[in-house]
Amino acid sequence: MPGKTQDHPIVIVNATIHPVSGADILNGMILFDKGKIVALGASITVPPNAEKIDAQGGHVYPGLIDAASTIGLVESEEVRATRDLSEVGGINPNTRAEVAFNPESQMIPVVRANGITVAVSMMSGGVISGSAAAMMMDGWTWEDMTLRAPVGMVVNWPNMVINRSQFERRSEDDQKKERDKQLNELRDAFKDARAYLKAKHAETNGGVPYHNVDVRWDAMEPVLDGKIPVLMNADELTQIEAAVAWADQEHVKLVIVGGYDSWRTADLLKARGVAVIVQPIQRLPYRTFEAYDQAQKLPNELLNAGVKFCIAGEGGYYNERNVPYHAAMAAGHGLPKAEALKSITIYAAQILGIDDRVGSLEVGKDATLIITTGDPLEISSNVTREFIQGRDVALSSHHTRLYDKYKEKYARQKASGAGK
C-alpha cells in the first residue's frame, strides 16, 4: 500500500545524520512536517505533537537516486503487453515516460526496499526515444509518483565505428548508410522542430495563419529552450566526440549516458560542461589493451579530470536495486567513499535538475530519506525505515514475502519434527 500523506510532525532522534551536502551530525535529530524537512542538527526544537522515532544509533541518509533506468516501463520481457519502452518509428520526442509508467510494477518495491527512492525512467528505441521522468518509488498513480517530468530528452547516437567482425552480416557500405540515415533524421528533426515552433509562436502576430499542431515538435520546446538536457546514449570515443560537436551546433544542453570512453575525452567534456551518467559500472573492458577494471575506475578518472558525473545502475529494471553497490564498486577502485555516496544522491540530482527537491538533507527539501543500520554502500547494511515526501513507505516486496513464506515453512517443519 502507498504511504499515507504526512499529517503530523515527525522527528528522528539518536541517529548519525548524513546530509551529504555538509558534515555528518553525530547523535543528531531531523524534523520534517508536511513532507518537507524543517530542521536538523545536534539539538533542535521539537513540536509537542511530533512523533518521535528512535533510530537506536542508526544512520539517516537522503534517499538514493537511480539516474537512468527502465523501471516502470517493463515488467516482463517475455510479455509484450508489459513492455512500454518504445514506439513505432525513429523520431518520438512526444513519448512520455511518466505516462507509460506502471505504478503497480513489482520492481518498484524491490528497489525501494534497498533505499532507492527516486528513479529516472527513460524511453528507448529509435533515434529520439522520448522524454525521461524522475519518478518517486511510492504512490497510487503515475501522477502521484512523478517528481518531475520531463528531466531530459533521450537520444541514441548511432555507432560511428564500422564493425568488421565476422559475425556482422551488414556490409561496410550498409553500415555507413544506416549511420548517415540516423544522423540525417536527427538533424532534420531538430530543424523541423525549430521551424514549427517559430511558426507557432508567430501565430500571436496579426495576419499570421494558424499552424496545425504537431505533438512531436511541441515536446521538443523544453530542449530547444535549454530547460532540459539531451540525455545522449553514447559509449565509444567517436560517438561522444560527435555528440558534443552536434550539441554545440544545436545549442542544446548535453548529458552523456553510458560514457565508457568518456575518460578519453575528459578535457573536452569539462570544457563544454557536459556531465556523464556512468552506466553500468559492472562490465568488461571494450578492448584487449585496456585494464580489466577500466569501467570500475571510470568515475574516479572523471572526478580527477573535473568532469561532472553520477552513477546509475545497469539501465534496466530487474537489477536496479544494486545501484548502491555499483557506487561501492567504484569506491573500491579509487573513488573516495564520500564521492561514491554523492554519485547516487546529490550529484545525480544536480545533473537531472531535481536537486531543489531531493539528493541531500537540507531544510526546505522533500523529506525523502532512509534510516539504515549502516553505510548503504555496504551489502550488510539494511534499510529499516523509509520516507518519501514524509510518507512512511512499506519496505515489503516480492522478495520479502517469499522470505517470510519459506521461513514459516521451515519453522513448521521444525516444529513437527519433519526432515529429521
Phi and psi in degrees as a GROMACS rama.xvg file:
@    title "Ramachandran Plot"
@    xaxis  label "Phi"
@    yaxis  label "Psi"
@TYPE xy
-61.7802  151.155  PRO-2
-67.076  151.069  GLY-3
-78.9688  145.34  LYS-4
-57.5153  134.32  THR-5
-64.0017  124.041  GLN-6
-121.397  9.30867  ASP-7
-156.827  156.885  HIS-8
-65.7057  146.323  PRO-9
-130.302  133.933  ILE-10
-124.976  133.471  VAL-11
-102.648  127.999  ILE-12
-123.886  168.702  VAL-13
57.8594  49.33  ASN-14
-139.855  155.552  ALA-15
-89.6486  117.033  THR-16
-91.1471  128.966  ILE-17
-114.52  88.3531  HIS-18
-65.584  -23.1942  PRO-19
76.5044  -42.2624  VAL-20
-83.5957  -3.86697  SER-21
-154.091  -172.31  GLY-22
-69.0194  150.995  ALA-23
-63.9816  149.621  ASP-24
-115.021  107.696  ILE-25
-74.7809  140.181  LEU-26
46.9899  50.8847  ASN-27
-98.5233  -178.515  GLY-28
-136.863  148.065  MET-29
-139.003  128.409  ILE-30
-114.74  133.288  LEU-31
-139.274  148.873  PHE-32
-149.357  143.203  ASP-33
53.2744  34.5345  LYS-34
83.2054  3.47487  GLY-35
-124.17  148.769  LYS-36
-74.5105  127.293  ILE-37
-99.6242  -40.9425  VAL-38
-161.503  153.404  ALA-39
-153.047  148.547  LEU-40
161.751  -175.199  GLY-41
-73.5121  -28.7527  ALA-42
-149.662  120.333  SER-43
-133.634  160.801  ILE-44
-80.425  126.698  THR-45
-112.588  127.81  VAL-46
-60.2097  148.168  PRO-47
-64.4842  -23.8361  PRO-48
-94.9993  11.6261  ASN-49
-76.1564  139.46  ALA-50
-78.3733  130.74  GLU-51
-102.543  127.44  LYS-52
-113.986  117.806  ILE-53
-87.3654  112.947  ASP-54
-75.0132  -8.59516  ALA-55
54.0828  45.594  GLN-56
80.5844  9.41794  GLY-57
-76.9649  -165.19  GLY-58
-128.008  144.759  HIS-59
-116.85  124.009  VAL-60
-124.561  156.752  TYR-61
-64.644  150.916  PRO-62
-58.0495  142.386  GLY-63
-76.5982  154.791  LEU-64
-123.538  129.474  ILE-65
-98.07  108.79  ASP-66
-77.1105  -12.7153  ALA-67
-159.183  115.55  ALA-68
-155.443  -179.536  SER-69
-122.505  25.5781  THR-70
-58.4862  133.883  ILE-71
84.8077  -8.86687  GLY-72
-105.697  -15.6711  LEU-73
-139.732  134.92  VAL-74
-111.23  -41.5302  GLU-75
-149.322  124.346  SER-76
-59.5083  -29.8909  GLU-77
-80.0529  -13.1233  GLU-78
-111.572  107.437  VAL-79
-57.7052  -36.9936  ARG-80
-65.4702  -17.1139  ALA-81
-98.9966  2.40937  THR-82
-102.328  110.91  ARG-83
-125.348  42.7946  ASP-84
-83.1817  -35.3391  LEU-85
-145.898  161.585  SER-86
-112.582  167.036  GLU-87
-67.2538  140.167  VAL-88
97.8307  166.788  GLY-89
-97.5712  -16.9771  GLY-90
-120.903  101.01  ILE-91
-134.322  56.7021  ASN-92
-64.7476  -19.2349  PRO-93
-80.649  -7.67106  ASN-94
-72.8156  126.712  THR-95
-112.985  121.503  ARG-96
-63.1819  -36.815  ALA-97
-66.3747  -33.7326  GLU-98
-72.1665  -35.8867  VAL-99
-78.4067  -12.0294  ALA-100
-63.8987  133.281  PHE-101
-98.4368  105.763  ASN-102
-69.7508  -13.0591  PRO-103
-94.7062  5.85999  GLU-104
-58.0019  135.386  SER-105
-71.7671  -13.2132  GLN-106
-75.0594  -26.0682  MET-107
-63.8079  -53.1377  ILE-108
-64.5301  -25.0114  PRO-109
-67.3513  -47.6298  VAL-110
-71.9825  -34.3041  VAL-111
-62.4117  -38.3887  ARG-112
-63.7822  -19.2664  ALA-113
-102.904  18.8319  ASN-114
94.7594  0.620297  GLY-115
-85.5389  115.597  ILE-116
-103.919  -22.8139  THR-117
-134.505  132.851  VAL-118
-131.731  137.224  ALA-119
-89.8091  118.449  VAL-120
-94.9959  128.465  SER-121
-121.872  135.323  MET-122
-71.6975  167.514  MET-123
-145.242  172.402  SER-124
92.7396  147.247  GLY-125
72.5866  -163.422  GLY-126
-90.7148  -52.1558  VAL-127
-110.245  111.936  ILE-128
-81.673  -35.4245  SER-129
138.965  -173.919  GLY-130
-90.9965  150.232  SER-131
-100.067  154.935  ALA-132
-135.27  141.906  ALA-133
-88.3781  113.727  ALA-134
-112.415  134.483  MET-135
-79.5498  145.043  MET-136
-87.3405  40.9954  MET-137
-164.649  140.146  ASP-138
150.392  164.472  GLY-139
-82.0677  -40.3519  TRP-140
-132.129  170.579  THR-141
-64.9336  -30.5207  TRP-142
-64.1627  -41.9904  GLU-143
-61.5972  -36.004  ASP-144
-89.3899  -9.94823  MET-145
-77.11  113.986  THR-146
-79.746  -47.5997  LEU-147
-158.451  136.222  ARG-148
-153.373  137.948  ALA-149
-82.9717  158.696  PRO-150
-110.606  -3.08566  VAL-151
173.631  160.431  GLY-152
-106.932  123.721  MET-153
-83.6258  123.838  VAL-154
-128.123  141.005  VAL-155
-110.408  109.869  ASN-156
-75.5119  131.677  TRP-157
-67.6357  158.712  PRO-158
-63.4638  131.359  ASN-159
-96.8411  -20.5587  MET-160
-93.8956  134.328  VAL-161
-75.2152  128.283  ILE-162
-86.4986  113.238  ASN-163
-105.932  18.682  ARG-164
-65.8307  150.803  SER-165
-66.1669  -16.6255  GLN-166
-89.8555  -8.01501  PHE-167
-82.8715  118.2  GLU-168
-83.5191  -22.7341  ARG-169
-80.0165  144.695  ARG-170
-73.3813  166.369  SER-171
-60.9915  -40.3578  GLU-172
-63.5317  -40.7076  ASP-173
-65.6104  -38.3133  ASP-174
-64.7945  -41.4528  GLN-175
-65.4583  -40.5947  LYS-176
-63.6941  -41.4983  LYS-177
-65.8005  -41.662  GLU-178
-61.9005  -48.9433  ARG-179
-64.1618  -35.5836  ASP-180
-62.414  -45.3173  LYS-181
-66.5328  -40.0264  GLN-182
-64.337  -40.7742  LEU-183
-65.8513  -38.42  ASN-184
-62.0894  -40.1583  GLU-185
-66.6355  -46.9233  LEU-186
-63.0362  -43.663  ARG-187
-64.5921  -37.2649  ASP-188
-62.1054  -45.7253  ALA-189
-69.3179  -35.9177  PHE-190
-65.4962  -46.3227  LYS-191
-65.7063  -38.0641  ASP-192
-63.8804  -41.9726  ALA-193
-64.5575  -43.0032  ARG-194
-63.8336  -41.4084  ALA-195
-63.856  -48.188  TYR-196
-65.3284  -34.3163  LEU-197
-64.16  -42.1486  LYS-198
-67.1046  -41.0406  ALA-199
-66.2783  -39.9881  LYS-200
-69.0076  -25.6997  HIS-201
-76.7569  -10.9113  ALA-202
-62.1573  -24.3085  GLU-203
-73.2526  -15.3033  THR-204
-81.8389  145.579  ASN-205
-63.5385  137.856  GLY-206
82.7969  -2.50023  GLY-207
-89.4834  125.797  VAL-208
-68.4643  156.443  PRO-209
-69.0655  139.378  TYR-210
-107.142  131.832  HIS-211
-58.5708  144.938  ASN-212
-74.1569  136.158  VAL-213
-129.851  107.611  ASP-214
-64.1557  -24.7392  VAL-215
-63.7215  -48.2042  ARG-216
-78.2096  -28.8496  TRP-217
-58.6351  -38.7148  ASP-218
-68.7724  -16.7039  ALA-219
-84.1947  -13.0065  MET-220
-57.9567  -45.1941  GLU-221
-60.8557  -31.0129  PRO-222
-70.7685  -48.3124  VAL-223
-68.7558  -25.7502  LEU-224
-84.604  -4.74588  ASP-225
79.2854  15.4267  GLY-226
-79.7019  -31.7322  LYS-227
-132.171  155.196  ILE-228
-89.5925  166.322  PRO-229
-84.5032  123.421  VAL-230
-92.2652  98.3047  LEU-231
-95.2758  113.563  MET-232
-73.8692  109.784  ASN-233
-156.421  132.292  ALA-234
-117.953  -45.9327  ASP-235
-80.2149  152.202  GLU-236
-51.899  -51.6758  LEU-237
-66.5634  -30.9087  THR-238
-61.7363  -49.3275  GLN-239
-63.4009  -46.6186  ILE-240
-62.5748  -42.5757  GLU-241
-65.9391  -38.6512  ALA-242
-65.2951  -40.1546  ALA-243
-64.764  -43.4166  VAL-244
-61.8759  -42.1122  ALA-245
-63.1821  -43.216  TRP-246
-62.2998  -37.8085  ALA-247
-61.8637  -43.4798  ASP-248
-65.8821  -38.122  GLN-249
-87.5693  -8.66413  GLU-250
57.6099  50.1736  HIS-251
-123.375  154.77  VAL-252
-72.38  145.313  LYS-253
-132.049  135.16  LEU-254
-127.836  125.732  VAL-255
-84.1843  130.483  ILE-256
-111.035  127.975  VAL-257
102.899  -86.525  GLY-258
65.8616  34.2499  GLY-259
-54.109  -43.081  TYR-260
-91.9496  11.0034  ASP-261
-61.2217  -26.7641  SER-262
-65.4096  -26.0146  TRP-263
-77.7111  -16.1684  ARG-264
-130.21  34.9568  THR-265
-62.253  -37.6275  ALA-266
-61.507  -40.7417  ASP-267
-65.9841  -44.7467  LEU-268
-63.4352  -40.9379  LEU-269
-64.8285  -44.4025  LYS-270
-63.121  -34.6091  ALA-271
-91.2578  -4.81934  ARG-272
69.0214  32.3701  GLY-273
-92.4334  124.214  VAL-274
-89.2977  162.668  ALA-275
-128.535  127.564  VAL-276
-94.3592  101.754  ILE-277
-74.7065  125.312  VAL-278
-163.868  131.306  GLN-279
-89.6137  164.529  PRO-280
-75.3211  -39.5689  ILE-281
-86.9236  89.505  GLN-282
-154.14  160.246  ARG-283
-79.4837  157.612  LEU-284
-63.7342  148.862  PRO-285
-74.8668  -33.4581  TYR-286
-125.406  152.37  ARG-287
-66.3188  -25.6873  THR-288
-87.8548  -4.08957  PHE-289
-85.6855  155.715  GLU-290
-64.3367  150.348  ALA-291
-61.4578  -27.1271  TYR-292
-107.867  27.969  ASP-293
-57.043  -43.8408  GLN-294
-66.7226  -35.8378  ALA-295
-74.0785  -30.9186  GLN-296
-93.1401  -0.392604  LYS-297
-56.6855  -47.5813  LEU-298
-56.4762  -39.9764  PRO-299
-67.4615  -35.5426  ASN-300
-65.4223  -40.0237  GLU-301
-67.0496  -39.7362  LEU-302
-60.3368  -47.3423  LEU-303
-65.3904  -28.0324  ASN-304
-86.0294  -6.24755  ALA-305
81.3361  21.3559  GLY-306
-93.6194  132.536  VAL-307
-66.9039  138.437  LYS-308
-154.891  162.586  PHE-309
-145.366  171.805  CYS-310
-118.414  132.262  ILE-311
-113.84  -177.926  ALA-312
-82.3661  -139.286  GLY-313
-88.6942  -4.58956  GLU-314
86.8733  6.44854  GLY-315
-109.074  -136.295  GLY-316
-140.213  -28.008  TYR-317
-92.9444  -15.7688  TYR-318
-116.364  14.0877  ASN-319
-71.295  -12.274  GLU-320
-62.8652  -17.2672  ARG-321
-87.9658  10.0544  ASN-322
-50.2743  -48.3282  VAL-323
-61.8252  -26.06  PRO-324
-82.3705  -21.3885  TYR-325
-67.1699  -42.974  HIS-326
-63.7406  -38.5973  ALA-327
-64.347  -37.7949  ALA-328
-64.4433  -39.2251  MET-329
-63.3931  -37.9736  ALA-330
-65.1611  -33.6399  ALA-331
-72.482  -10.3804  GLY-332
-121.371  37.9825  HIS-333
111.05  -24.1352  GLY-334
-71.1108  126.364  LEU-335
-54.8456  142.369  PRO-336
-59.8847  -37.8785  LYS-337
-63.8262  -37.464  ALA-338
-69.519  -34.593  GLU-339
-62.556  -42.4085  ALA-340
-64.5866  -42.7372  LEU-341
-63.6797  -29.3765  LYS-342
-67.4983  -18.3801  SER-343
-117.709  16.5047  ILE-344
-133.895  -95.0225  THR-345
-68.6078  -37.4549  ILE-346
-64.1289  -42.744  TYR-347
-62.367  -42.796  ALA-348
-63.2605  -40.7941  ALA-349
-65.7705  -44.5802  GLN-350
-63.613  -34.6653  ILE-351
-92.1388  -1.92028  LEU-352
73.6075  28.5861  GLY-353
-120.022  16.2164  ILE-354
-72.2999  -9.62949  ASP-355
-77.8923  -10.3331  ASP-356
-116.448  -42.4882  ARG-357
-138.377  177.923  VAL-358
104.661  -19.9174  GLY-359
-156.65  164.499  SER-360
-98.5682  102.35  LEU-361
-141.922  149.065  GLU-362
-58.7674  130.798  VAL-363
98.1023  -18.3346  GLY-364
-82.956  165.698  LYS-365
-59.2809  143.135  ASP-366
-81.5328  67.5806  ALA-367
-110.48  101.77  THR-368
-153.448  166.383  LEU-369
-130.277  148.299  ILE-370
-109.101  127.858  ILE-371
-127.83  165.302  THR-372
-82.6725  -13.4637  THR-373
-173.177  -158.736  GLY-374
-63.792  123.345  ASP-375
-66.2909  -14.759  PRO-376
-78.9814  -11.5101  LEU-377
-92.9679  131.025  GLU-378
-60.607  -30.3448  ILE-379
-73.8788  -12.5695  SER-380
-80.8195  147.543  SER-381
-123.573  147.706  ASN-382
-88.2003  121.39  VAL-383
-98.8824  -31.0266  THR-384
-143.907  153.453  ARG-385
-148.06  137.208  GLU-386
-127.434  134.417  PHE-387
-122.855  112.934  ILE-388
51.9504  40.7777  GLN-389
82.517  -7.15621  GLY-390
-82.8647  129.292  ARG-391
-78.8114  106.421  ASP-392
-99.2792  152.443  VAL-393
-72.9112  145.521  ALA-394
-107.574  9.09724  LEU-395
-79.3124  154.986  SER-396
-156.595  179.127  SER-397
-57.5183  -35.7045  HIS-398
-64.4862  -48.0988  HIS-399
-68.7628  -34.0487  THR-400
-66.0158  -40.0555  ARG-401
-65.9608  -39.4491  LEU-402
-59.9667  -48.5415  TYR-403
-64.4444  -37.6828  ASP-404
-61.0411  -50.8225  LYS-405
-80.6073  -20.148  TYR-406
-66.1395  -41.9843  LYS-407
-65.5345  -39.704  GLU-408
-60.4175  -44.4223  LYS-409
-62.8289  -41.89  TYR-410
-63.1893  -39.2498  ALA-411
-68.2645  -42.0663  ARG-412
-63.2087  -41.2595  GLN-413
-64.7299  -39.9994  LYS-414
-66.6011  -34.2623  ALA-415
-86.7371  -7.09375  SER-416
80.336  9.20136  GLY-417
-69.9155  150.129  ALA-418
85.821  3.03651  GLY-419
